[in-house]
Amino acid sequence: MNHPLNFAAGWWLILAAFASGALIGLGFHREEFLGGYGSFRRRLVRLGHIALAALGALNVVYGLSPVPSGPGLPASLAGMLFLGGAITMPLVCFLTAWKAPFRHLFFIPVVQLVSAVALVLKMLP
């Protein structure tokens, strides 16, 4: 395993996705939960929950990837960016569901994740 931090953090993020899904699921039976099925708030909460699972899985995959790691290598930066994006994307989703002006922070996880992928692509043969 080349990136153990991403591997372990990815599994923790997946666990957080399951836990948040269970918590959110407690209210989904109510028609007007978080403003109703199509409401902005409910869509953002669902997106945050799915982002935890999907970006957690992406970190697990990166953790197992053959991209070389080591101090000072772009792979170390890519790993940190993948992890940062996996934490900030659901956080911004949940914060935006709470208070809409937080939507202006979506550039943070997007820049982190796009930069991580660009670094990985740059390192490929």
Rosetta constraint file for C-alpha pairs under 8 A:
AtomPair CA 1 CA 63 HARMONIC 6.43 0.50
AtomPair CA 1 CA 64 HARMONIC 5.20 0.50
AtomPair CA 1 CA 65 HARMONIC 7.47 0.50
AtomPair CA 2 CA 63 HARMONIC 6.09 0.50
AtomPair CA 2 CA 64 HARMONIC 6.13 0.50
AtomPair CA 2 CA 65 HARMONIC 6.64 0.50
AtomPair CA 2 CA 66 HARMONIC 6.57 0.50
AtomPair CA 2 CA 67 HARMONIC 7.29 0.50
AtomPair CA 2 CA 68 HARMONIC 6.81 0.50
AtomPair CA 2 CA 69 HARMONIC 6.22 0.50
AtomPair CA 3 CA 7 HARMONIC 6.34 0.50
AtomPair CA 3 CA 62 HARMONIC 7.03 0.50
AtomPair CA 3 CA 63 HARMONIC 4.26 0.50
AtomPair CA 3 CA 64 HARMONIC 6.61 0.50
AtomPair CA 3 CA 65 HARMONIC 7.64 0.50
AtomPair CA 3 CA 69 HARMONIC 6.95 0.50
AtomPair CA 3 CA 79 HARMONIC 7.34 0.50
AtomPair CA 4 CA 8 HARMONIC 6.07 0.50
AtomPair CA 4 CA 63 HARMONIC 5.71 0.50
AtomPair CA 5 CA 9 HARMONIC 5.90 0.50
AtomPair CA 5 CA 63 HARMONIC 7.19 0.50
AtomPair CA 6 CA 10 HARMONIC 5.73 0.50
AtomPair CA 6 CA 59 HARMONIC 5.06 0.50
AtomPair CA 6 CA 60 HARMONIC 6.11 0.50
AtomPair CA 6 CA 62 HARMONIC 6.74 0.50
AtomPair CA 6 CA 63 HARMONIC 4.96 0.50
AtomPair CA 6 CA 79 HARMONIC 6.42 0.50
AtomPair CA 6 CA 80 HARMONIC 7.99 0.50
AtomPair CA 6 CA 82 HARMONIC 7.85 0.50
AtomPair CA 6 CA 83 HARMONIC 6.52 0.50
AtomPair CA 7 CA 11 HARMONIC 6.60 0.50
AtomPair CA 7 CA 59 HARMONIC 5.90 0.50
AtomPair CA 7 CA 60 HARMONIC 4.28 0.50
AtomPair CA 7 CA 61 HARMONIC 7.27 0.50
AtomPair CA 7 CA 62 HARMONIC 7.14 0.50
AtomPair CA 7 CA 63 HARMONIC 4.29 0.50
AtomPair CA 7 CA 64 HARMONIC 6.92 0.50
AtomPair CA 8 CA 12 HARMONIC 6.44 0.50
AtomPair CA 8 CA 60 HARMONIC 7.23 0.50
AtomPair CA 9 CA 13 HARMONIC 6.11 0.50
AtomPair CA 9 CA 56 HARMONIC 7.19 0.50
AtomPair CA 9 CA 59 HARMONIC 7.20 0.50
AtomPair CA 9 CA 60 HARMONIC 7.71 0.50
AtomPair CA 9 CA 83 HARMONIC 7.49 0.50
AtomPair CA 10 CA 14 HARMONIC 6.27 0.50
AtomPair CA 10 CA 55 HARMONIC 7.36 0.50
AtomPair CA 10 CA 56 HARMONIC 3.96 0.50
AtomPair CA 10 CA 57 HARMONIC 5.84 0.50
AtomPair CA 10 CA 58 HARMONIC 7.22 0.50
AtomPair CA 10 CA 59 HARMONIC 4.78 0.50
AtomPair CA 10 CA 60 HARMONIC 4.89 0.50
AtomPair CA 10 CA 83 HARMONIC 7.99 0.50
AtomPair CA 11 CA 15 HARMONIC 6.23 0.50
AtomPair CA 11 CA 56 HARMONIC 6.24 0.50
AtomPair CA 11 CA 57 HARMONIC 7.31 0.50
AtomPair CA 11 CA 60 HARMONIC 6.70 0.50
AtomPair CA 12 CA 16 HARMONIC 6.17 0.50
AtomPair CA 12 CA 56 HARMONIC 7.44 0.50
AtomPair CA 13 CA 17 HARMONIC 6.17 0.50
AtomPair CA 13 CA 52 HARMONIC 5.57 0.50
AtomPair CA 13 CA 53 HARMONIC 6.42 0.50
AtomPair CA 13 CA 55 HARMONIC 7.73 0.50
AtomPair CA 13 CA 56 HARMONIC 4.86 0.50
AtomPair CA 13 CA 86 HARMONIC 7.87 0.50
AtomPair CA 14 CA 18 HARMONIC 6.38 0.50
AtomPair CA 14 CA 52 HARMONIC 6.18 0.50
AtomPair CA 14 CA 53 HARMONIC 4.72 0.50
AtomPair CA 14 CA 54 HARMONIC 7.85 0.50
AtomPair CA 14 CA 56 HARMONIC 5.30 0.50
AtomPair CA 14 CA 57 HARMONIC 6.91 0.50
AtomPair CA 15 CA 19 HARMONIC 6.21 0.50
AtomPair CA 15 CA 53 HARMONIC 7.97 0.50
AtomPair CA 16 CA 20 HARMONIC 5.91 0.50
AtomPair CA 16 CA 52 HARMONIC 6.85 0.50
AtomPair CA 16 CA 53 HARMONIC 7.85 0.50
AtomPair CA 17 CA 21 HARMONIC 5.90 0.50
AtomPair CA 17 CA 49 HARMONIC 5.49 0.50
AtomPair CA 17 CA 50 HARMONIC 6.91 0.50
AtomPair CA 17 CA 52 HARMONIC 5.09 0.50
AtomPair CA 17 CA 53 HARMONIC 5.19 0.50
AtomPair CA 18 CA 22 HARMONIC 6.17 0.50
AtomPair CA 18 CA 53 HARMONIC 7.77 0.50
AtomPair CA 19 CA 23 HARMONIC 6.22 0.50
AtomPair CA 20 CA 24 HARMONIC 5.94 0.50
AtomPair CA 20 CA 49 HARMONIC 6.36 0.50
AtomPair CA 21 CA 25 HARMONIC 5.74 0.50
AtomPair CA 21 CA 49 HARMONIC 6.28 0.50
AtomPair CA 22 CA 26 HARMONIC 6.57 0.50
AtomPair CA 23 CA 27 HARMONIC 7.89 0.50
AtomPair CA 24 CA 28 HARMONIC 6.75 0.50
AtomPair CA 25 CA 29 HARMONIC 7.55 0.50
AtomPair CA 27 CA 33 HARMONIC 6.02 0.50
AtomPair CA 28 CA 33 HARMONIC 6.08 0.50
AtomPair CA 29 CA 33 HARMONIC 7.73 0.50
AtomPair CA 31 CA 36 HARMONIC 5.68 0.50
AtomPair CA 31 CA 37 HARMONIC 7.00 0.50
AtomPair CA 32 CA 36 HARMONIC 4.06 0.50
AtomPair CA 32 CA 37 HARMONIC 7.17 0.50
AtomPair CA 33 CA 37 HARMONIC 7.44 0.50
AtomPair CA 33 CA 42 HARMONIC 7.56 0.50
AtomPair CA 34 CA 39 HARMONIC 7.16 0.50
AtomPair CA 34 CA 41 HARMONIC 5.95 0.50
AtomPair CA 34 CA 42 HARMONIC 5.28 0.50
AtomPair CA 35 CA 39 HARMONIC 5.36 0.50
AtomPair CA 35 CA 40 HARMONIC 7.87 0.50
AtomPair CA 35 CA 41 HARMONIC 6.86 0.50
AtomPair CA 35 CA 42 HARMONIC 6.77 0.50
AtomPair CA 36 CA 42 HARMONIC 6.99 0.50
AtomPair CA 37 CA 42 HARMONIC 6.43 0.50
AtomPair CA 37 CA 43 HARMONIC 7.59 0.50
AtomPair CA 38 CA 42 HARMONIC 6.89 0.50
AtomPair CA 38 CA 43 HARMONIC 6.64 0.50
AtomPair CA 39 CA 43 HARMONIC 6.21 0.50
AtomPair CA 40 CA 44 HARMONIC 6.20 0.50
AtomPair CA 40 CA 97 HARMONIC 7.11 0.50
AtomPair CA 41 CA 45 HARMONIC 6.27 0.50
AtomPair CA 41 CA 96 HARMONIC 7.65 0.50
AtomPair CA 41 CA 97 HARMONIC 4.38 0.50
AtomPair CA 41 CA 98 HARMONIC 7.13 0.50
AtomPair CA 42 CA 46 HARMONIC 6.22 0.50
AtomPair CA 42 CA 97 HARMONIC 7.14 0.50
AtomPair CA 43 CA 47 HARMONIC 6.09 0.50
AtomPair CA 44 CA 48 HARMONIC 6.07 0.50
AtomPair CA 44 CA 93 HARMONIC 5.37 0.50
AtomPair CA 44 CA 94 HARMONIC 6.50 0.50
AtomPair CA 44 CA 96 HARMONIC 7.01 0.50
AtomPair CA 44 CA 97 HARMONIC 5.40 0.50
AtomPair CA 45 CA 49 HARMONIC 6.26 0.50
AtomPair CA 45 CA 93 HARMONIC 6.43 0.50
AtomPair CA 45 CA 94 HARMONIC 5.60 0.50
AtomPair CA 45 CA 97 HARMONIC 6.13 0.50
AtomPair CA 46 CA 50 HARMONIC 6.21 0.50
AtomPair CA 47 CA 51 HARMONIC 5.91 0.50
AtomPair CA 47 CA 90 HARMONIC 7.34 0.50
AtomPair CA 47 CA 93 HARMONIC 6.65 0.50
AtomPair CA 48 CA 52 HARMONIC 6.34 0.50
AtomPair CA 48 CA 89 HARMONIC 7.01 0.50
AtomPair CA 48 CA 90 HARMONIC 4.06 0.50
AtomPair CA 48 CA 91 HARMONIC 7.00 0.50
AtomPair CA 48 CA 92 HARMONIC 7.80 0.50
AtomPair CA 48 CA 93 HARMONIC 4.94 0.50
AtomPair CA 48 CA 94 HARMONIC 5.89 0.50
AtomPair CA 49 CA 53 HARMONIC 6.82 0.50
AtomPair CA 49 CA 90 HARMONIC 6.71 0.50
AtomPair CA 50 CA 54 HARMONIC 6.03 0.50
AtomPair CA 51 CA 55 HARMONIC 5.61 0.50
AtomPair CA 51 CA 56 HARMONIC 7.78 0.50
AtomPair CA 51 CA 86 HARMONIC 7.26 0.50
AtomPair CA 51 CA 89 HARMONIC 6.69 0.50
AtomPair CA 51 CA 90 HARMONIC 5.58 0.50
AtomPair CA 52 CA 56 HARMONIC 5.70 0.50
AtomPair CA 52 CA 86 HARMONIC 6.64 0.50
AtomPair CA 52 CA 87 HARMONIC 7.59 0.50
AtomPair CA 52 CA 90 HARMONIC 5.98 0.50
AtomPair CA 53 CA 57 HARMONIC 6.12 0.50
AtomPair CA 54 CA 58 HARMONIC 6.23 0.50
AtomPair CA 55 CA 59 HARMONIC 6.18 0.50
AtomPair CA 55 CA 82 HARMONIC 7.95 0.50
AtomPair CA 55 CA 85 HARMONIC 7.82 0.50
AtomPair CA 55 CA 86 HARMONIC 5.06 0.50
AtomPair CA 56 CA 60 HARMONIC 6.37 0.50
AtomPair CA 56 CA 86 HARMONIC 6.47 0.50
AtomPair CA 57 CA 61 HARMONIC 6.24 0.50
AtomPair CA 58 CA 62 HARMONIC 6.13 0.50
AtomPair CA 58 CA 82 HARMONIC 7.97 0.50
AtomPair CA 59 CA 63 HARMONIC 5.92 0.50
AtomPair CA 59 CA 79 HARMONIC 7.92 0.50
AtomPair CA 59 CA 82 HARMONIC 6.51 0.50
AtomPair CA 59 CA 83 HARMONIC 6.78 0.50
AtomPair CA 59 CA 86 HARMONIC 7.83 0.50
AtomPair CA 60 CA 64 HARMONIC 6.50 0.50
AtomPair CA 61 CA 65 HARMONIC 6.17 0.50
AtomPair CA 62 CA 79 HARMONIC 7.48 0.50
AtomPair CA 67 CA 75 HARMONIC 6.56 0.50
AtomPair CA 67 CA 120 HARMONIC 7.30 0.50
AtomPair CA 67 CA 123 HARMONIC 7.21 0.50
AtomPair CA 67 CA 124 HARMONIC 7.62 0.50
AtomPair CA 68 CA 73 HARMONIC 7.86 0.50
AtomPair CA 68 CA 75 HARMONIC 6.28 0.50
AtomPair CA 69 CA 73 HARMONIC 6.30 0.50
AtomPair CA 69 CA 74 HARMONIC 7.88 0.50
AtomPair CA 69 CA 75 HARMONIC 5.31 0.50
AtomPair CA 69 CA 76 HARMONIC 5.86 0.50
AtomPair CA 70 CA 75 HARMONIC 7.42 0.50
AtomPair CA 70 CA 76 HARMONIC 6.42 0.50
AtomPair CA 71 CA 76 HARMONIC 6.78 0.50
AtomPair CA 72 CA 76 HARMONIC 6.93 0.50
AtomPair CA 73 CA 77 HARMONIC 7.14 0.50
AtomPair CA 74 CA 78 HARMONIC 6.06 0.50
AtomPair CA 74 CA 119 HARMONIC 6.43 0.50
AtomPair CA 74 CA 120 HARMONIC 7.94 0.50
AtomPair CA 74 CA 123 HARMONIC 7.82 0.50
AtomPair CA 75 CA 79 HARMONIC 6.04 0.50
AtomPair CA 75 CA 119 HARMONIC 7.15 0.50
AtomPair CA 75 CA 120 HARMONIC 6.88 0.50
AtomPair CA 75 CA 123 HARMONIC 7.89 0.50
AtomPair CA 76 CA 80 HARMONIC 6.38 0.50
AtomPair CA 77 CA 81 HARMONIC 6.12 0.50
AtomPair CA 77 CA 116 HARMONIC 7.49 0.50
AtomPair CA 78 CA 82 HARMONIC 6.09 0.50
AtomPair CA 78 CA 115 HARMONIC 7.35 0.50
AtomPair CA 78 CA 116 HARMONIC 4.39 0.50
AtomPair CA 78 CA 117 HARMONIC 7.32 0.50
AtomPair CA 78 CA 119 HARMONIC 5.99 0.50
AtomPair CA 78 CA 120 HARMONIC 6.72 0.50
AtomPair CA 79 CA 83 HARMONIC 6.19 0.50
AtomPair CA 79 CA 116 HARMONIC 7.10 0.50
AtomPair CA 80 CA 84 HARMONIC 5.96 0.50
AtomPair CA 81 CA 85 HARMONIC 5.97 0.50
AtomPair CA 81 CA 112 HARMONIC 5.08 0.50
AtomPair CA 81 CA 113 HARMONIC 6.21 0.50
AtomPair CA 81 CA 115 HARMONIC 7.14 0.50
AtomPair CA 81 CA 116 HARMONIC 5.37 0.50
AtomPair CA 82 CA 86 HARMONIC 6.09 0.50
AtomPair CA 82 CA 112 HARMONIC 6.79 0.50
AtomPair CA 82 CA 113 HARMONIC 5.69 0.50
AtomPair CA 82 CA 116 HARMONIC 5.79 0.50
AtomPair CA 83 CA 87 HARMONIC 6.32 0.50
AtomPair CA 84 CA 88 HARMONIC 6.00 0.50
AtomPair CA 84 CA 109 HARMONIC 7.11 0.50
AtomPair CA 84 CA 112 HARMONIC 6.73 0.50
AtomPair CA 85 CA 89 HARMONIC 5.69 0.50
AtomPair CA 85 CA 108 HARMONIC 7.67 0.50
AtomPair CA 85 CA 109 HARMONIC 4.42 0.50
AtomPair CA 85 CA 110 HARMONIC 7.01 0.50
AtomPair CA 85 CA 112 HARMONIC 5.35 0.50
AtomPair CA 85 CA 113 HARMONIC 5.38 0.50
AtomPair CA 86 CA 90 HARMONIC 7.08 0.50
AtomPair CA 86 CA 109 HARMONIC 7.50 0.50
AtomPair CA 87 CA 91 HARMONIC 6.36 0.50
AtomPair CA 88 CA 92 HARMONIC 5.89 0.50
AtomPair CA 88 CA 108 HARMONIC 7.34 0.50
AtomPair CA 88 CA 109 HARMONIC 5.47 0.50
AtomPair CA 89 CA 93 HARMONIC 6.21 0.50
AtomPair CA 89 CA 106 HARMONIC 7.17 0.50
AtomPair CA 89 CA 109 HARMONIC 5.17 0.50
AtomPair CA 89 CA 110 HARMONIC 7.68 0.50
AtomPair CA 90 CA 94 HARMONIC 6.08 0.50
AtomPair CA 91 CA 95 HARMONIC 6.05 0.50
AtomPair CA 92 CA 96 HARMONIC 5.86 0.50
AtomPair CA 92 CA 102 HARMONIC 6.68 0.50
AtomPair CA 92 CA 103 HARMONIC 7.03 0.50
AtomPair CA 92 CA 105 HARMONIC 6.63 0.50
AtomPair CA 92 CA 106 HARMONIC 6.41 0.50
AtomPair CA 93 CA 97 HARMONIC 6.22 0.50
AtomPair CA 93 CA 103 HARMONIC 7.66 0.50
AtomPair CA 94 CA 98 HARMONIC 6.37 0.50
AtomPair CA 95 CA 99 HARMONIC 6.06 0.50
AtomPair CA 95 CA 100 HARMONIC 7.70 0.50
AtomPair CA 95 CA 102 HARMONIC 6.05 0.50
AtomPair CA 96 CA 100 HARMONIC 4.66 0.50
AtomPair CA 96 CA 101 HARMONIC 6.59 0.50
AtomPair CA 96 CA 102 HARMONIC 4.74 0.50
AtomPair CA 96 CA 103 HARMONIC 5.30 0.50
AtomPair CA 102 CA 106 HARMONIC 7.84 0.50
AtomPair CA 106 CA 110 HARMONIC 6.40 0.50
AtomPair CA 107 CA 111 HARMONIC 5.86 0.50
AtomPair CA 108 CA 112 HARMONIC 6.33 0.50
AtomPair CA 109 CA 113 HARMONIC 6.07 0.50
AtomPair CA 110 CA 114 HARMONIC 6.01 0.50
AtomPair CA 111 CA 115 HARMONIC 5.90 0.50
AtomPair CA 112 CA 116 HARMONIC 6.17 0.50
AtomPair CA 113 CA 117 HARMONIC 6.29 0.50
AtomPair CA 114 CA 118 HARMONIC 6.12 0.50
AtomPair CA 115 CA 119 HARMONIC 6.15 0.50
AtomPair CA 116 CA 120 HARMONIC 6.31 0.50
AtomPair CA 117 CA 121 HARMONIC 6.11 0.50
AtomPair CA 118 CA 122 HARMONIC 6.09 0.50
AtomPair CA 119 CA 123 HARMONIC 6.37 0.50
AtomPair CA 120 CA 124 HARMONIC 6.48 0.50
